[in-house]
C-alpha cells in the first residue's frame, strides 16, 4: 500500500474557567488521528483487468476510497462501470471490497502487504444467470532503492462457488506478478511496469496466459494523467475457436494489446 500521512485534528482548549491554574491554561499539544482517509476518481479509456477488457474497449468511470490506521491495517472500496460483449459480461458494474495489513519488515526496507480481496458484480446474475462474485487471498513484498521500486505478489482464489457454478476445469486460481517503477522527485513524470500470470479457474479462452502493462504517469497537483500499453500473450489463434463458436471477434478484441489513457484526481 501507498504510505499514508496522518490527518491532524484541532487541539482541544480548556475553558477560561480554569484561569486560576495558569499551568493548565496553556494550549494543549495538537493530537493526531491514527486514521487517514484517501481516495481517487477518474475517467479511463477502457477497463482492463489482468490484461482482459471488462468494458468492451469502451470508456469507464472508476473511483476508490481507503481508510487506513497508523498500525498498518486498512479497508478499501473500489468501483468501476463496465460494458458487455460476447466474451466478457460482468453485469455493468464492479465493486471491490478489500482489507489487510501493510508494514515494513524491521530495517530491511521491505514492505509486506497481505489481506483478503472480494470482487462483487451486482448485475452479473441478471446478465449471465450466475453470480460472478469471488474472493482472493493476496500478499506482496515491495522495496524501494533510490528511484526504483520493485514489487512481487500473489493472489490466490481458493475453491468457492464461482468455480463450481461455471464448472471450471480447475477449482482454484493462482495469479502471480511482478512490478517495477521508476520515479525522480525532480521529474513530474513516473514510469511503471507490470507482468502477471493467470493459471486455473480464471483462465481466458480455455488457457492460462500472461498479461503486461508499461506506462507513464504525469502528475499536476491532485491530478494524474496516465498513458499505458497493456495486453496479453494470447494470439488471435488462441481466441479463434471461441470467436468462431459465437460468430464474433470479441474474445480477440478483449485480449489484444491496446493503449489505455486515464485522468484522475486524488485526495
N, C-alpha and C positions, 0 to 999 in steps of 0.2 A: 504494500500500500504506500501511497504518497505520504510523506511526513505531514503532520498536522501542526498548526500553530494554535496556541491557547487563546481563547476569547476572553479579554479582560472584562470583569464586572465592576460596576461602580462601587467604590468603598462606602460602607455604612458609617454615617456620622452620628455621634451621640447628641442628644438634645441639650440645649443650653441650661437645662435644669441641673446639670452636673457640673456647672461652673465652679462650685465650691471645691471641686477636686481638679485643679488645673492639669495635673498629670494625666488624668483620664479624658481631658477635653481635647487632647492632641488628635489630629487626623489619624484614623486607623489606616494601616497599610492596605493598599488595594489587594483584593483577593481574586484569584484567577479560577475560573470554572475548569473542572477536569474534562469537560465535554467540548467538542467542536462540531460544528455543522458545516459541511461543504457540499457543493453541488455544481451542476452544469446543465445546459440545454442548448440545442443547436439543430442545424439542418445538414443532412448528409445526402449526397447524390444518389446513394443506394445503401442498403444494409447488407453487409457480408458477415456471416458467422462462420468462422473457420474456413474461409475461402468460398463458401457457398452463398449465393444471393438468397435472402429471405424476403425480398421486396420486388421480385420480377424486374430487377435492374432499374427500379424507379426510386425517386427521392423519398426520404423519410424524415420524420422528426424524432429526436431522441433526447432523453433527459435522465438525470440521476441525482440522488441525494445520499449523503453518508453522515452518520452520527458516530463519532469516534471518542473513545475515552483515553485519558492520558496513560492508562495502564497498557494499552495496545489492543484492547477489544474494540470491535466496530460492527455496525449494522448498516447495510446499504440497500437501496432500491434503485432499479434501472428500468427504463421502459423505452419501447420503440414502436412506431407504426410499421405496417408491412403491407405488401400486395402479393396476391397469389398468382401462380401459374400451374401448369400441369405437373411440374416437377416438385415444387415446394409450396405448401399452403399451411401456414401456421395460424390462420383464422383472423388475420388483420392486425393483431396486437401481441406483443410480447412484454411480459413484466417479470423481471428477475429480482428475487429477494435473496440476499446472501449475507453471511456474517462470519466473523472469525477473529483471529488474533495475529498481530504482527509485532515483531520486536527484534532488536539487534541481538546477536549472539555474542555476549561478552564484548571484548575489544577486537574481535575478529574482522569487523567491518562487514560481516554478512548479516543480512536481514532475512528472517524467516516469516512466512505468511501462510496461514492454514485456516480452513474453515469448511462450511457447508454452503452449497450453491443450489438454489431452486429456480427452475425455468418454468414459467407459468404462461399458458396460451389460452386466455379466456374464451376465444371464439373457435378453438380448434375442434371441439366436439361437434358443434353445429356445422363446421366447414367440411370435415372429413369423416365424421361419425365416431371418432375415437379421440379421447383426450391425449394430447401430445405432451402433457406435463411430465417432467422428470427431474431428478436431482443428481448432483455430483459432490464428491468429497475432493477438495483441492489442497494443494500445498506447493510452495515455491521457495527458492533461495535466490537472493539478489545481492550484488556487491557493486559499489562504485569505486573506480580507480581513476582519479583525475576527472577528465571529461567523459570517460566511458563508463556506462552502466551495463552489467551483464545479468541476465536472469534466466533461470531454468525452472520448469514446473511440470506438474502432472495433475490432470483432472480425471477422476475415476468414477464412473457411473456403475454402481452395483446392480445386481438383479432386482428388478422392480416391474411394476405393472406395464410401463411403456413397452418393454421388450416382449412381454407376453402378449399384449394386445396387438402388436404389429408382427408377432411371430417372427422375430429376427433370428437369423441363423446363430448368432451369439447373444447370450442373455446379459452381457455386461459390455462396457466400453471403456477404452483407455485412450486418453489424449495426452501426449507429451509434447513439450515445446521448449524453445529457446529464444531469447531476445537479446539484441544489442542496441544500445542507444548512445548517441554522441551529442554533447551539449557544452558550449562555452559561454560563460557569463557575459563575455564581451559581444556575443552574437545574439540577435533576436530570433535566430532560426536553430532548431534542433533536428536531429535525424534519428529515425527509429527503424528497426527491422525485426521481423518475427518469422519463425518457421515452426510448423507443428505437424504432428502425425495423428490421424484418427484411425483407430482399429477396434472393431467389434460391432455392437448393435447399432451404432450411429454411422456406419459406413454409408457411402453415397454411390448410387448406381451399382450396387452389389459388390463394392470392393473398398478396401482401405485406401487412404490417399494422404498426400502431403499438401498443406496449404502454406502460403507465404505472403508476406507484406513487406514492402520497403517504401518509406516515405519521409517527408519533411514537414515540420510544423513551425509556422511563424506566429509569434505572439505580440500583441499590442494591447497593453493594459489588461483588461479582463477577457479579451477576445483571443481566440486561437483559430488559425487558418491552416488546414492540413490538406496535403495532396499526396496520395499513396497509390502505388501499384499493388494490386492484390489478386490472387488467383490460386489455382491448384495444379497439380501434375496430371489431372485427368484429361485425357485427349478426347477428341470427337469420336474416335473409335471406341473408347471406353463407354461413352454415354449413348452411342448409336442404337444398340438394341432396345433401350428404354424409350428413346425418341421414336423409333420405328413402330414400337408397340402402340404408342398413343398418337402417332402421326403429328409429331411436334418436334421442335428443336429446343424446348425449354430446359431439358436436362443438360444439354451442352451449354446453353446461354448462362445458366446459373453457376456453372463451374469454370468458365473460361476466365482468362486474365483480363482485368479491366483497370481503369483509372478511377479512383474514388476521391471526391473532394468534399470538404466539410468546412463549416464555420460555426463556432460555438462560443458561448460565454460561460464563465465560471464565477463562483462566489465562495 
